[in-house]
Amino acid sequence: MTKFIFITGGVVSSLGKGILAASLGRLLRARGFSVTNQKFDPYINVDPGTMSPFQHGEVFVTDDGAETDLDLGHYERFTGTNLGQINNVTSGSVYQTVINKERRGDYLGATVQVIPHITNEIKSRIIKAQKQFKSDFQIVEIGGTVGDIESLPFIEAIRQFKTEAGIGNAISIHCTLLPYLPTSGELKTKPSQHSVNVLRSYGIQPEILVCRTSKPIPKTEREKLALFCSVPKEAVIECRDMKSIYEVPLALEDQNLAGVVLEMLHLQNKKGDLKSWTSLVEKIKNPKRKIKVGIAGKYTKLSDAYISVVESLKHAGYADSAAIDVKWINTEDCLDEKSCKEQFKDIQAVVVPGGFGVRGIKGKLNVIRYARENNIPFLGLCLGLQCTVIEYARDVLGMKDANSTEFDENTPHPVIDLMIEQKNVQGYGGTMRLGAYDCHLRKGTKAQKAYGANKISERHRHRYEVNTEYLSQLEAGGLVFSGMSPDGMLAEIVELPELDWFVASQFHPEFKSRPECPHPLFKGLIDAVIKQSK
């Protein structure tokens, strides 16, 4: 029977509930249990696919084509479980379903209300994920902060679900902040007490309290929290700030979080096998070298917009015992060769990630040209591949004004064009080419050698592609298409074999990288840097 763990947050947002949920999942997996994670987001958007990266950060894409919250990336990286559409639930998707049912007459004329119709729909999503994954544990994180108006239907649904599941089958973990006041030299527990009181007012008594703090929690404060929040002392868990998110599972293991969870859910506590994770953390803490990599994009003011790219670079670095230092390069500042040279003077490799719209494109083209002409290891992702093709067509093949029809509908050389199946699409939400697709690799290419396979599957999120009418011309000019879709119509990977590492992919490899298993394309980039340094 699946056991359910609900994680809520209080005091302030961005406490790291996602990392807590992912870390607990890792600890339970280390004990031999199967785990699936769910994220409940209170916003009214159906999914984050149409939201600005500046507001929401990265849109993570799953194998089944769901555009989801970035926390699902953390869940997959920590637990190794591939998630899907059912693992990300928003208020928008819940209300949309309920309203559609009402329009069809499914409620037989009843007055549709938050309780029971909205809360029942939320509970049905929990059950649907349980039936799909049949995991030993289902960890459900509720976004936002307890007390937010938009979170109330999710909180009420959890209250009902815990009651229906019965004692010993579901527990709540509440994550709060313990602020430190330097003037008095104290950690203050009152905000956490108030937050728990708010949660209680909604009918939920948390069984475990996880306290985000910058300082160790003294015994007196721990006892005070246990007393006033009605949790056992051993269930007051300290979650201190760490240099790396991958240290969090080990810190929580030291405090026996998984053991407390298992005891409360009436399960035997097995000894966790965390040898590989401990080895990973040792590599992170004791790198043998440092590598500085530039990420040249248009959303550099919010690093969360490229969080999977950053983590994938780090994963590749861990494999070579290297610490990755990311330099953010705003492509709007790379308007000529001089500015590019200034940006490149202290980096050893560069990544041009995905994005939408014409803003910053000139800078991306300049960055790609500089990397190509100076043999600086380069990796392009999605729009990065499209810009690679545009730059090569213009600067190597002499196709003046070659462009994408996304940026210039009247370009004389539309080397990048809207995909055929996208030409009659109406609306923007969930209508791109999304999810996992197969790709065939050309033998002997850098991509094929990096993967060590002839056929791969990768996740996509795009509307535009390399125009098939230009494939032969581009290839005749020296651009190698090392990865193609099974029908040979979609260019998936391009490369320049004469350079140490100049590779770009139409898909998003960052969505499949794992800390203990770096993605081959990112690994190839970092390996090229190390080879050059030798």
Solvent accessible surface area in square Angstrom, and as a share of the most:
residue,aa,sasa,rsa
1,M,175,0.78
2,T,6,0.03
3,K,25,0.11
4,F,10,0.04
5,I,0,0.00
6,F,0,0.00
7,I,0,0.00
8,T,3,0.01
9,G,3,0.03
10,G,0,0.00
11,V,54,0.31
12,V,67,0.38
13,S,69,0.44
14,S,108,0.70
15,L,10,0.05
16,G,28,0.27
17,K,17,0.07
18,G,5,0.05
19,I,26,0.13
20,L,3,0.02
21,A,0,0.00
22,A,0,0.00
23,S,0,0.00
24,L,0,0.00
25,G,0,0.00
26,R,40,0.14
27,L,0,0.00
28,L,0,0.00
29,R,94,0.34
30,A,17,0.13
31,R,14,0.05
32,G,63,0.60
33,F,23,0.10
34,S,48,0.31
35,V,5,0.03
36,T,1,0.00
37,N,1,0.01
38,Q,0,0.00
39,K,10,0.04
40,F,0,0.00
41,D,9,0.05
42,P,11,0.07
43,Y,45,0.17
44,I,122,0.62
45,N,56,0.29
46,V,69,0.40
47,D,29,0.15
48,P,0,0.00
49,G,12,0.12
50,T,81,0.47
51,M,38,0.17
52,S,47,0.30
53,P,36,0.23
54,F,87,0.36
55,Q,156,0.69
56,H,29,0.13
57,G,2,0.02
58,E,13,0.06
59,V,16,0.09
60,F,1,0.01
61,V,0,0.00
62,T,0,0.00
63,D,50,0.26
64,D,90,0.46
65,G,15,0.14
66,A,2,0.01
67,E,7,0.03
68,T,0,0.00
69,D,11,0.06
70,L,23,0.11
71,D,20,0.10
72,L,0,0.00
73,G,0,0.00
74,H,11,0.05
75,Y,1,0.00
76,E,0,0.00
77,R,6,0.02
78,F,0,0.00
79,T,4,0.02
80,G,49,0.47
81,T,26,0.15
82,N,77,0.39
83,L,8,0.04
84,G,4,0.03
85,Q,103,0.46
86,I,16,0.08
87,N,0,0.00
88,N,10,0.05
89,V,1,0.00
90,T,2,0.01
91,S,5,0.03
92,G,4,0.04
93,S,18,0.11
94,V,1,0.00
95,Y,71,0.27
96,Q,89,0.39
97,T,39,0.23
98,V,3,0.01
99,I,99,0.50
100,N,71,0.37
101,K,59,0.25
102,E,60,0.27
103,R,181,0.66
104,R,160,0.58
105,G,39,0.37
106,D,69,0.36
107,Y,45,0.17
108,L,167,0.83
109,G,81,0.78
110,A,53,0.41
111,T,104,0.60
112,V,49,0.28
113,Q,100,0.44
114,V,69,0.40
115,I,94,0.48
116,P,61,0.38
117,H,27,0.12
118,I,5,0.03
119,T,0,0.00
120,N,71,0.36
121,E,15,0.07
122,I,1,0.01
123,K,24,0.10
124,S,51,0.33
125,R,32,0.12
126,I,0,0.00
127,I,62,0.32
128,K,120,0.51
129,A,0,0.00
130,Q,46,0.20
131,K,130,0.55
132,Q,105,0.47
133,F,50,0.21
134,K,153,0.65
135,S,9,0.06
136,D,58,0.30
137,F,0,0.00
138,Q,0,0.00
139,I,0,0.00
140,V,0,0.00
141,E,4,0.02
142,I,4,0.02
143,G,4,0.04
144,G,30,0.29
145,T,22,0.13
146,V,17,0.10
147,G,40,0.38
148,D,48,0.25
149,I,145,0.74
150,E,92,0.41
151,S,2,0.01
152,L,66,0.33
153,P,18,0.11
154,F,2,0.01
155,I,2,0.01
156,E,32,0.14
157,A,0,0.00
158,I,0,0.00
159,R,83,0.30
160,Q,26,0.11
161,F,11,0.05
162,K,33,0.14
163,T,100,0.58
164,E,116,0.52
165,A,20,0.15
166,G,29,0.28
167,I,170,0.86
168,G,6,0.06
169,N,25,0.13
170,A,9,0.07
171,I,5,0.02
172,S,1,0.01
173,I,0,0.00
174,H,0,0.00
175,C,4,0.02
176,T,0,0.00
177,L,46,0.23
178,L,2,0.01
179,P,37,0.23
180,Y,76,0.29
181,L,77,0.38
182,P,105,0.66
183,T,142,0.82
184,S,62,0.40
185,G,44,0.42
186,E,82,0.37
187,L,13,0.07
188,K,71,0.30
189,T,8,0.04
190,K,111,0.47
191,P,39,0.25
192,S,0,0.00
193,Q,15,0.06
194,H,108,0.48
195,S,10,0.06
196,V,0,0.00
197,N,72,0.37
198,V,55,0.31
199,L,0,0.00
200,R,75,0.27
201,S,85,0.55
202,Y,66,0.25
203,G,48,0.46
204,I,5,0.03
205,Q,66,0.29
206,P,0,0.00
207,E,49,0.22
208,I,0,0.00
209,L,0,0.00
210,V,1,0.00
211,C,0,0.00
212,R,70,0.26
213,T,3,0.02
214,S,63,0.41
215,K,85,0.36
216,P,74,0.47
217,I,12,0.06
218,P,65,0.41
219,K,151,0.64
220,T,92,0.53
221,E,34,0.15
222,R,62,0.23
223,E,63,0.28
224,K,82,0.35
225,L,0,0.00
226,A,10,0.08
227,L,132,0.66
228,F,109,0.45
229,C,0,0.00
230,S,69,0.45
231,V,8,0.05
232,P,58,0.36
233,K,114,0.48
234,E,107,0.48
235,A,0,0.00
236,V,1,0.00
237,I,2,0.01
238,E,16,0.07
239,C,18,0.11
240,R,98,0.36
241,D,80,0.41
242,M,73,0.33
243,K,206,0.87
244,S,17,0.11
245,I,51,0.26
246,Y,1,0.00
247,E,20,0.09
248,V,14,0.08
249,P,0,0.00
250,L,36,0.18
251,A,21,0.16
252,L,1,0.00
253,E,42,0.19
254,D,125,0.65
255,Q,52,0.23
256,N,70,0.36
257,L,0,0.00
258,A,0,0.00
259,G,4,0.04
260,V,7,0.04
261,V,0,0.00
262,L,0,0.00
263,E,127,0.57
264,M,42,0.19
265,L,0,0.00
266,H,130,0.58
267,L,60,0.30
268,Q,149,0.66
269,N,70,0.36
270,K,93,0.39
271,K,195,0.82
272,G,14,0.14
273,D,92,0.48
274,L,18,0.09
275,K,167,0.71
276,S,63,0.41
277,W,0,0.00
278,T,58,0.34
279,S,56,0.36
280,L,10,0.05
281,V,5,0.03
282,E,90,0.40
283,K,84,0.36
284,I,32,0.16
285,K,114,0.48
286,N,92,0.47
287,P,48,0.30
288,K,167,0.71
289,R,89,0.33
290,K,158,0.67
291,I,3,0.02
292,K,55,0.23
293,V,0,0.00
294,G,0,0.00
295,I,0,0.00
296,A,0,0.00
297,G,0,0.00
298,K,6,0.03
299,Y,22,0.08
300,T,20,0.11
301,K,177,0.75
302,L,56,0.28
303,S,57,0.36
304,D,58,0.30
305,A,11,0.09
306,Y,10,0.04
307,I,24,0.12
308,S,0,0.00
309,V,4,0.02
310,V,19,0.11
311,E,11,0.05
312,S,0,0.00
313,L,0,0.00
314,K,65,0.27
315,H,0,0.00
316,A,0,0.00
317,G,0,0.00
318,Y,17,0.06
319,A,41,0.32
320,D,31,0.16
321,S,18,0.12
322,A,2,0.02
323,A,29,0.22
324,I,22,0.11
325,D,70,0.36
326,V,31,0.18
327,K,41,0.17
328,W,82,0.29
329,I,0,0.00
330,N,35,0.18
331,T,0,0.00
332,E,67,0.30
333,D,81,0.42
334,C,0,0.00
335,L,97,0.48
336,D,75,0.39
337,E,123,0.55
338,K,172,0.73
339,S,29,0.19
340,C,1,0.00
341,K,127,0.54
342,E,95,0.43
343,Q,38,0.17
344,F,10,0.04
345,K,146,0.62
346,D,62,0.32
347,I,14,0.07
348,Q,72,0.32
349,A,0,0.00
350,V,0,0.00
351,V,0,0.00
352,V,0,0.00
353,P,1,0.01
354,G,12,0.11
355,G,13,0.12
356,F,87,0.36
357,G,31,0.30
358,V,93,0.53
359,R,97,0.36
360,G,11,0.10
361,I,10,0.05
362,K,126,0.53
363,G,1,0.01
364,K,0,0.00
365,L,14,0.07
366,N,33,0.17
367,V,0,0.00
368,I,0,0.00
369,R,104,0.38
370,Y,29,0.11
371,A,0,0.00
372,R,36,0.13
373,E,92,0.41
374,N,73,0.38
375,N,53,0.27
376,I,27,0.14
377,P,1,0.01
378,F,0,0.00
379,L,0,0.00
380,G,0,0.00
381,L,0,0.00
382,C,8,0.05
383,L,3,0.01
384,G,0,0.00
385,L,0,0.00
386,Q,5,0.02
387,C,0,0.00
388,T,1,0.00
389,V,0,0.00
390,I,0,0.00
391,E,2,0.01
392,Y,13,0.05
393,A,0,0.00
394,R,77,0.28
395,D,60,0.31
396,V,61,0.35
397,L,50,0.25
398,G,60,0.58
399,M,9,0.04
400,K,159,0.67
401,D,77,0.40
402,A,0,0.00
403,N,21,0.11
404,S,0,0.00
405,T,27,0.16
406,E,52,0.24
407,F,32,0.13
408,D,51,0.27
409,E,147,0.66
410,N,136,0.70
411,T,12,0.07
412,P,86,0.54
413,H,56,0.25
414,P,32,0.20
415,V,0,0.00
416,I,0,0.00
417,D,32,0.17
418,L,45,0.23
419,M,6,0.03
420,I,134,0.68
421,E,109,0.49
422,Q,13,0.06
423,K,110,0.47
424,N,136,0.70
425,V,52,0.30
426,Q,156,0.69
427,G,52,0.50
428,Y,165,0.63
429,G,46,0.45
430,G,41,0.40
431,T,38,0.22
432,M,19,0.09
433,R,30,0.11
434,L,27,0.13
435,G,1,0.01
436,A,35,0.27
437,Y,82,0.31
438,D,55,0.28
439,C,1,0.00
440,H,81,0.36
441,L,12,0.06
442,R,110,0.40
443,K,153,0.65
444,G,51,0.49
445,T,12,0.07
446,K,52,0.22
447,A,0,0.00
448,Q,32,0.14
449,K,143,0.61
450,A,36,0.28
451,Y,38,0.14
452,G,63,0.61
453,A,37,0.29
454,N,74,0.38
455,K,118,0.50
456,I,18,0.09
457,S,43,0.28
458,E,4,0.02
459,R,0,0.00
460,H,0,0.00
461,R,27,0.10
462,H,4,0.02
463,R,34,0.12
464,Y,39,0.15
465,E,22,0.10
466,V,1,0.00
467,N,19,0.10
468,T,47,0.27
469,E,144,0.65
470,Y,29,0.11
471,L,27,0.14
472,S,87,0.56
473,Q,94,0.42
474,L,0,0.00
475,E,59,0.26
476,A,94,0.73
477,G,28,0.26
478,G,34,0.33
479,L,0,0.00
480,V,26,0.15
481,F,5,0.02
482,S,1,0.01
483,G,0,0.00
484,M,38,0.17
485,S,7,0.05
486,P,78,0.49
487,D,105,0.55
488,G,34,0.33
489,M,98,0.44
490,L,8,0.04
491,A,0,0.00
492,E,0,0.00
493,I,0,0.00
494,V,1,0.00
495,E,1,0.00
496,L,3,0.01
497,P,69,0.44
498,E,126,0.57
499,L,27,0.13
500,D,50,0.26
501,W,16,0.06
502,F,2,0.01
503,V,0,0.00
504,A,0,0.00
505,S,0,0.00
506,Q,0,0.00
507,F,0,0.00
508,H,18,0.08
509,P,0,0.00
510,E,7,0.03
511,F,5,0.02
512,K,61,0.26
513,S,0,0.00
514,R,37,0.13
515,P,5,0.03
516,E,75,0.34
517,C,88,0.52
518,P,27,0.17
519,H,7,0.03
520,P,38,0.24
521,L,0,0.00
522,F,0,0.00
523,K,56,0.24
524,G,10,0.09
525,L,0,0.00
526,I,0,0.00
527,D,54,0.28
528,A,7,0.06
529,V,3,0.02
530,I,17,0.09
531,K,152,0.64
532,Q,77,0.34
533,S,80,0.52
534,K,187,0.79
